[in-house]
């Protein structure tokens, strides 16, 4: 199935690493791939949680760090996720539905030298684009909370891209992750086709999700929260 995952967060210059927004996209990206090797081989991090065993229904905030965003935790693609989990009766695992909607970024001001970031507070008023997934479409989770979800064709609006503010498209997009009682994580995979062509490496495109309510302060994450070990396969 072709998927343009949103996310896909992962794209950094529209998600795909800022390549289409720099003078020498090809050369700079080759250098970037060399620079990211230490992070890729670092591993580390631990998954904080065990598989959910009780029903969960509510809204989660998600932040996705892209390998193409030079591992800058200030440059994350963010989402609001309508989440529902129903445990299996008398057996491990359960059924999980996720509906993700990307959130617009905001300008922080020149003095921060950061640029566009997620809003300071969580609000459905900041949602943009077409939601991914559905509240009525479920995928199974196993005894360890593992799940895999594939999205249909997706376009990420430029106002949700913290890197270049350009639209992003991905095909073959998927999220594999672990769902626990109070949090969950995913690894993103897929092929970026707009604004450039890049294949994402799942271990370098980790997303973290936490429960929130409308009006709550936006959860903050550090680079260590996105190490590959924080979302094991």
C-alpha positions in Angstrom: 0.0 0.0 0.0 1.3 3.4 -0.9 1.5 5.7 2.0 2.5 9.3 2.4 3.0 9.3 6.0 2.9 12.2 7.6 4.9 12.4 9.4 6.1 11.8 8.9 7.8 13.8 10.9 10.5 12.8 9.9 11.2 14.8 7.2 13.3 17.5 7.7 13.3 20.1 5.0 9.9 19.3 4.8 10.7 16.4 6.5 13.2 15.2 4.4 16.2 16.8 5.8 16.4 20.2 4.7 17.8 19.1 1.5 15.6 21.1 -0.8 16.2 24.2 1.1 20.0 24.5 1.1 22.4 25.6 -1.7 24.0 22.1 -2.2 21.3 19.6 -1.2 23.2 16.5 -2.4 26.6 17.4 -1.0 25.2 18.7 2.3 23.1 15.6 2.8 26.1 13.3 2.1 28.0 15.2 4.8 25.0 15.0 7.1 24.9 11.2 6.8 28.5 11.0 7.9 27.8 13.3 10.8 24.9 11.2 12.0 26.8 7.9 12.2 27.7 8.4 15.9 24.1 8.9 16.9 23.0 6.0 14.7 25.5 3.6 16.3 25.0 5.0 19.8 22.0 2.9 20.6 21.2 3.4 24.2 18.0 4.5 25.9 15.4 2.3 27.5 11.7 1.8 26.9 9.8 3.2 30.0 6.8 1.1 30.3 5.2 -2.4 30.0 2.4 -3.5 27.8 -1.0 -2.0 28.6 -3.4 -4.4 30.3 -6.3 -2.0 31.0 -8.5 0.0 28.6 -7.1 3.4 27.5 -9.1 6.1 25.8 -8.0 9.7 25.4 -5.8 12.2 23.7 -2.0 11.9 23.4 0.6 14.4 22.2 3.2 13.0 19.9 6.6 14.4 19.0 8.7 12.8 16.1 12.4 13.5 15.7 13.7 13.0 12.2 17.1 11.9 11.2 16.8 14.6 8.6 16.2 17.2 11.3 19.8 16.8 12.4 18.5 15.3 15.7 17.4 18.6 17.0 14.7 18.1 19.6 13.5 21.6 19.0 12.7 20.7 15.4 10.1 17.9 15.9 6.9 17.2 13.9 4.1 17.1 16.5 0.6 15.5 16.6 -2.5 15.2 18.6 -3.6 11.5 18.7 -7.1 10.3 19.5 -6.2 7.0 21.1 -8.2 3.9 22.1 -7.0 0.6 23.4 -9.1 -2.4 24.4 -7.4 -5.3 26.1 -8.1 -8.8 25.0 -10.3 -10.8 27.3 -8.3 -13.5 29.0 -5.3 -13.2 26.8 -2.3 -10.8 26.4 -2.4 -7.9 24.0 -5.4 -6.1 22.7 -6.8 -3.8 19.9 -5.5 -0.3 19.3 -6.8 2.6 17.2 -4.9 5.8 16.5 -6.0 8.9 14.7 -3.2 11.4 14.3 -3.5 15.0 13.3 -0.4 17.2 12.8 -0.1 20.4 14.7 1.0 23.8 13.2 4.3 25.2 14.3 4.8 28.7 15.6 7.6 31.3 15.3 9.7 31.6 18.5 11.4 34.8 17.6 14.8 35.6 16.3 16.3 35.9 19.7 16.0 32.2 20.3 17.8 31.2 17.1 15.5 28.2 16.9 12.8 29.3 14.5 9.5 27.4 14.3 8.6 25.0 17.1 5.4 23.4 18.5 3.0 25.7 20.3 3.6 26.2 24.0 0.3 24.7 24.9 -1.7 21.9 23.4 -4.8 22.9 21.5 -7.0 21.3 18.9 -7.2 24.8 17.4 -3.7 24.2 16.1 -4.4 21.0 14.2 -4.0 21.1 10.5 -4.2 18.8 7.5 -6.1 15.6 7.0 -6.0 13.1 10.0 -4.1 9.9 9.7 -5.7 6.7 10.8 -9.2 6.3 12.2 -10.9 5.9 15.6 -12.8 2.9 14.1 -9.8 1.1 12.5 -7.9 -1.1 14.9 -4.6 -3.0 14.8 -3.5 -5.8 17.2 -0.9 -5.4 20.0 0.9 -8.4 21.4 2.0 -9.4 24.9 4.9 -6.8 24.8 2.7 -4.0 23.5 4.1 -4.2 20.0 2.0 -3.0 17.1 2.4 -1.9 13.5 0.2 0.6 11.6 0.3 1.6 7.9 -1.3 4.8 6.7 -2.9 5.7 3.4 -1.6 8.5 1.2 -0.7 11.5 3.3 0.3 15.0 2.7 1.9 17.0 5.5 1.0 20.7 5.2 3.9 23.2 5.2 2.6 24.9 8.3 3.3 21.7 10.3 6.9 21.4 9.0 9.3 23.0 11.5 12.3 22.7 9.2 11.4 24.5 6.0 7.6 25.2 6.2 7.2 23.2 2.9 4.7 20.5 2.2 5.9 16.9 2.6 4.8 13.6 1.0 5.9 10.1 1.9 5.0 6.7 0.4 5.2 3.3 2.0 4.9 5.0 5.3 4.4 3.0 8.5 4.8 3.2 12.2 5.9 0.2 14.3 5.9 0.7 18.1 5.1 -0.3 21.6 2.0 0.7 23.5 2.0 0.9 27.3 -0.5 2.1 29.9 0.6 5.7 30.1 2.7 6.3 27.0 3.7 4.8 23.7 6.4 5.1 21.1 6.9 4.5 17.4 9.6 4.1 14.7 8.8 5.7 11.4 9.6 4.2 8.1 8.8 5.2 4.5 10.1 6.9 1.4 10.1 10.7 1.2 9.1 11.8 -2.3 8.5 15.5 -1.8 10.4 17.8 -1.5 13.2 15.3 -2.2 13.8 11.5 -2.4 15.0 9.9 0.9 14.4 6.5 2.5 13.9 6.8 6.2 15.8 4.6 8.7 13.3 3.6 11.5 15.8 3.6 14.3 16.7 7.2 13.5 13.1 8.4 13.3 11.6 7.8 16.8 8.4 9.3 18.1 7.3 9.7 21.7 3.7 10.0 22.8 2.2 11.2 26.2 -1.3 11.7 27.4 -2.6 15.3 27.6 -5.7 17.4 27.8 -6.5 20.5 25.7 -4.8 23.5 27.2 -2.0 21.5 28.9 1.6 22.7 28.4 3.2 20.9 25.5 5.4 18.0 26.7 9.1 18.5 26.2 11.6 15.9 25.1 15.4 15.8 25.0 17.6 14.1 22.4 18.1 11.2 24.8 14.3 10.5 24.6 14.7 9.6 21.0 17.6 7.2 21.2 16.8 3.9 19.4 16.6 2.0 22.7 13.7 4.2 23.9 11.5 2.4 21.3 12.8 -1.2 20.9 11.8 -3.3 18.0 
